[in-house]
Amino acid sequence: MDEGQPVKYGYMVINEGKIEGIYEEEVKEEAGEVIDAKGKLIIPGFVNTHGHTGSTLLRGAGDDLPLNTWLKEVMWPMEQRFTKETTKAATSLAIGEMLKSGTTTFLDMYHLHMDQTAELILESGMNGVLCRGMIGLCSKEEQAEKLKESVELYKTWHNSGDGKIKVMLAPHAPYTCPPDFMEMIIEKAHEHGIALHTHLSETRKEVEEHIGTYGKHPAEHLSELGFFEGHALIAHGVHLSDVELSLLARKGTYISHNPKSNLKLGSGVADVKKMKEKNIRVCLGTDSSASNNTLDMFEEMRFASLIHKGVNEDPTAVSARDILFMAAQNGGKALQYEKKGRLKKGYDADFSIVEPGGMHTLPDPEERIVSHLVYAHKGSDVTDVFANGKQLVKNKELLTMDEEKIRFNAREALAKLRR
């Protein structure tokens, strides 16, 4: 994913978790371990910039409902019954699924047992951003307690595990966080230099209601409150006006595009073509597997490319290379990992090995590598995954997690929920 063409026959040297160099001639120096990936593709690890790992057990629950109904009648009531063990089973399942399909870094906006999630990230060897999601439709005392909990999470875990874990402050959305609560969160973020993340303009209904209540669009309102003055990442951005898009471009805000979730919930299609024209930094996220229903970034790339060609009636709206950058390097920068998302000297050794020999990727002429990655490959084509130079998946098997145990615990946790 450097500016030039792919290295077609080459050698990558990794030392102490970093890429020491990429060469087109054979490396003669002695190596501690040599991995022969002849005939396979080496790609940067994907960065999933928006999700809710605890929702994995609710995959398929409440299908075919609009967002507001789905949240209030299915998701939130079910999650009120989650225990620590339920959340662990769901998060472990999500991490395992992401790892086996080539994701090495992810963001988790959730509200239950986030310390446990941090421990699971370290055990798995992945990189993760913790966001204690805060809903402000409660008393002032509860709001203060949620914010305190979020700041403590930052103080405890930010940059732990040699930088594997990061923490952002995450008000859930403008429609669930009144302006005075938003101001409290923003003030605390600026005080400690903490990045911010929120859902924004996901549905037309929430935008219209916000305008009706406050007389201004949500992004404009957040800007007045100071939300975009530091590092900020928003999820969705489906219904942003031209004025708001220009505002976010000026502020250098990142947008996590979640095409599959937005389509399934009937929220609409974000105007990524216009975002590109305004040089807004777009990255990709899956959202939760309850609204997706997978955490496979290959699928997310394919949807992101095809829907924008279709709705714009323009096959040049986004290119396969654009999409790869969104899934890797743009995502790394959005989550403040400056040395992830690219195979380059000095970058973290986060990468996947992909098997190109399936019938769905034939014929495989060299000039179609990028095309095949976006339009043909699947998460199941990933054979090996490394993060920070450590191998986490080998020959499609998890090395740092017990997949059989993950499957068993997930089924048991769901059975208890049903009972």
N, C-alpha and C positions, 0 to 999 in steps of 0.2 A: 504493500500500500504506500510505497514511496512515490515520488513524482514520476519516476520512470516506469518502464515496463517490468512485468514480473521476471524474476531470475528463474530461468527455465531449468537449468541444471546447475545446482549450486550446493553450498555448504554453509550452515549456520553454526557459529560457535557460541556456546553459552557458558558463562563463568559467574558463579556466585549470584545466580538469579537474574543476571542481565545478559543482553545480547552483546557479545564482544565484537562480533563482525559477521557480515554475510559476504561470501566469496563465490565467484564463478569458476575458480580453479580449485583443485583438491587441496585441502589443508594438510600440511605435512607434520605439524606439531603433534606431540603425543596427547591423547585425550583420556580422561578417566573413564568415559563411557561413550560409545559410538552408537547412534541410532540410525539404522538404514531405512530411509523412507522413500527409496527409489520408486518412481511411478506414482507417488501420492502428492497431494497438495499440502503446503504448509501455509496457514492463514492466521492472522491475528485473532486472539480470543475475542469473542463478542462481548459487548458491554450493554446490558439490559438496564435502561435508565429509569424504568418505572414499573413497580409491581407490588404485590401484597402477598407475601409467601404464606401467611397463615390461612389464606382463603383457598389453598390448594385442595383441601378436603371437600370444598363446596363446588368442585368442578361439575358443571352441568346442572347445578341447583338453580331453579328459577329461570330456566331458559325462556326466551321470547317475551320478556317483560321490559318495559321502558326503565331507564336508569333509576328514577326516583322511586318507583314502585319496587323494583328489584332490591334496592338498598333497604328501604323501610320495612318491607314485608318478608324478605328472604334473608339477606346478608346479615344485617344488624341483629335481628332476633336470634339467628343461629349462633352468631359469634358470642352472644351473651352467655351461651352454655359452654364455651370453650374453657378447658382447664389448661394447666401448664403442659400436661402430657399431650393434649389435643394439639396445641400450638407446636410443640416439638415435632410431633408426627407430621404435621402439615408442612412445616418449614424444611424438615429433612427431605421430604418428598420433592419439594420445589428445588432445593439445592441439587439433589441428585439428578433430576430431570434436566436442569440447566447445564450442569457439568457434562452430561452425556451427549448433549447436542451442541457443545462448543462454546458455551458462555463461561467466561472466567471472572467476570465482575458484574455485580447487580446492585440495584437500589431496592430497599424494602421499606415501604411506608406501611407500618402496622402499629398497633397500640397495646399488644399483649406480650409480656415476657421478652422484651427486647434484649435484655442481658443474655438470656438463653440463646437468642438468635446470634448474638456476637460470638458466643462460645462455639456454636455450630459452624460459623464462618471460619473460625480459626482451626477447628478440627478438620474441616473439609479441605482447607488450603486455598479456598477461593478468596476473592476480594469483595467487600460489601460495604454499602452505605446504609447506615441505620437512620430511619426517620420515624420518630415516635409521632404517629398521626394524632393531631389534636382537633377535636370537635368542640366548639365553644358554645353549644346550645345547652348551657348548664349554669350553675351558680358561679359567682365571682370566685368563691373559695375553690370550687372544682377547677375553674380555669387556671388559677394560680398554681394549683397542685400539678396539673398536667404540664404547665410550662416549667415548673421546678424539676419535674421528672425528666423532661427533655434536656434541660441544661445539665443535669447530673449525668445523663447518658453521654453527653458530649465530653464532659470532664473525665469520665471514667474510660471511655473507649476511643475517642478520636485519635487517629494515627497509631493505635495500638497494633500489635502483631507486625512490627516493622513497617507500619503504614498500610497494612492490608485493609484495616477498618477505618472508615470515616463516618462522621455524624453530621446531619443537617437538621435544622428546625423545620417542622412540617405542619403548619396549620392545614387542616383538611381541604378547605375551599372557602371562597368568600361567602357562599350561601350557607355554610355551617359555622362560620367564625365571624361574629359581629365586628365592626370596625374597631371598637375599643380593645377587643381581644387581639385583633390583628396588630394593632399598634404596640401592645405589650410584647408580642412575639418579636416584632421587627426591632423594637428597642433593645431587647435582650440579644438578638442576633448581631446587631451592630456593636453592642457593648463587648461581646466576646469574639467578634470576627467569625461568626458561624454562617455558613451558606444557608439559603432558604429554598424550600421546595413546596409546591402546592398544586392541587387540581385547579384548572382555570378554563372557563368558557367551554366546558365539555358539551353542554346541550344548549339548544336555542332557548328552552324554557327558563333555565337558570339565568341566562343573560337578560332576557326580557323582564324577569322578576327583579333583577338587580337594578336595571334602569328604572323600573317603576318605583322601587323603594328609595333609591339614592340619586336618581336623575343623571346617572353617568354609567358608562360601560365598566365592567369589572376590572380590566387591566388598567384603565385610566385611574380608577379609584385606588387600586393597590399602589400605583405609582405615586399618587398624592400622599399616601401613607408612608412611602419610603421603601416599599418592598424590593424594588429593583436597584437600589443604590449599592448593594454589595453583590456577591456571586449569587445568582438566582436561576433556578430551573423550574419551569412549569410543565405540567403534564396536560396533554390533549390540545388545547388551543384550537378547537374545532371552529368556534364561532367568534373569531377575532375580527374586528373592523380594520379597514385600511389604516386608520389613525392609530389603532392599538399596535398593529404590526410594525408601523414606522417607529413607534415608541419603544417597542421591545428591541428593534434593531439598534436604535441609538444607545440603549442601556446595555447592550451585549448579553441579553438574556438568552438562555438555552431553552429549546422547546423539545420535550419528549413526545414524539409522534407515536401513537398507539393505534394503528389502522384497524387491526382485527377486532379489538375490543370496541372501538367506535362504531364499526359496522354491525357487530352483533347486537349491541345495545340500541342501535338505530339513532345514534347521536349525530351522525353525519360524517363528512370527510374534511379534514383540515386542508387548508389551501397551501400545501407545501411548495407548489410551483411559485406562488407569490412570495412565500417565505424565502425561497432561494434567491429570487430576484432582488429582495431587500437585504440579502446577505445575513439573514438570521441563521444562527447555528442550530440546525435540526439534528436530533439524534433519535434513536428508536427504543421503544419499550413494549413489553408484551401486555402490561397491566396484569391483573390476576388471572389465574387459570380458571376462575369462576366466570370470567367474562370473555375468555379468549377462544378456545379452552386449552391451549397448550402454551408452553414456555419456550418454544422452538424459534430461535431468531432467524433461521432460514425461511420459515414460513412468513415471519414478520417482514423480512426483506422483500419477499416476492409480492405480498399484498401491497406494501408501500410503493413499490414500483408500478405495479399494474393498475391500481385504482387511479393514480394521478394521470397516467396516460389516457385512461378511459374517460374520466370526468372532464378533462381538458380537451378531449379529442385531439390529443397531440402526443405522438409516440416519443417526442424528444423532451417531454416535460421533466422527467428525471431519468438519468442513465443508471446502468448497473453499477458503474464505479461510484456515482453519487451515493447510492444506497449502501454500498460497502463502507464508505467513509462514515455514514450516519451510524451504522451498526458497530463500528469499531472506534476509530480515532475521535470522532465528534462526541461519542458517548464517554470516552475516557476523560476528555476535557470537561464535559458537563458535570462529571462526578468528581472533578478536581484531581484526577490521576493523570498527571502531565506526561508520563512516560508509558502509557498503555495505548493499545489500538493500532500499533504500527510495528512492522518488523524492521528494525533499524538499530544501528550501533548505539548503545547507551540506553536503549529502551528496556523495560521489564520483559523478561522471557515468558510472556503470556501468549500461547498459541495453540492451535489445534492441527491435527493431521487428518486430512480428509481423503477417503478412498474414492477415486473417480471412475471405478470400473463397472458401476452398475449399468443396467440396460437403459435407465432413464438419463444417463449422462453420456451415452454413445450417439454418434461418433464424438471423439474427444480431441479434435485438432487443437494445437496449442493456442491459437489466436482466440479461442472461444472459452478460455478458462474463466474469465470474469463473468461472462454471460452465464455459463453453467452454474457458477456459485450462486447467483441470484435467481435464475429462472428454472433451474433443474434440480440442484442438490437438495438434500433433506438432512435434518439433524441426525438421522440414523446412519448417514454416511461418515460421520465422525468416528475415528477409530481410537485416537489418543489425544489427551488434553494435558497441557502444562500451564501452571500459573507460578510466576516468580521463579521459574526454572525447575520447579518440582512437578514430577509427573503425578497427575491425579486420576487419569483414566488411561488404561492400557488394554489394547485389543477389545475395546468396548466395555471393559469392566472397571467399576469404581475401585480405586486403590485405598482411599482414605475413609470410605464409608462402606457400611455393610448393606448392600442393596436388598438382600433377602429380608433383613431385619426391618429396613425402611418400608418395604412392601407390607410386611406383616403388621407393623405398628399402625400404618395408615388404614388398613382394613379394620383393625381392632378399634381404632379411634372413631372411625365412621360408624361402626356398629354401636358403640356406646352412645354416640350422638343420637342415633335413631331410636335407641331404647329410652 
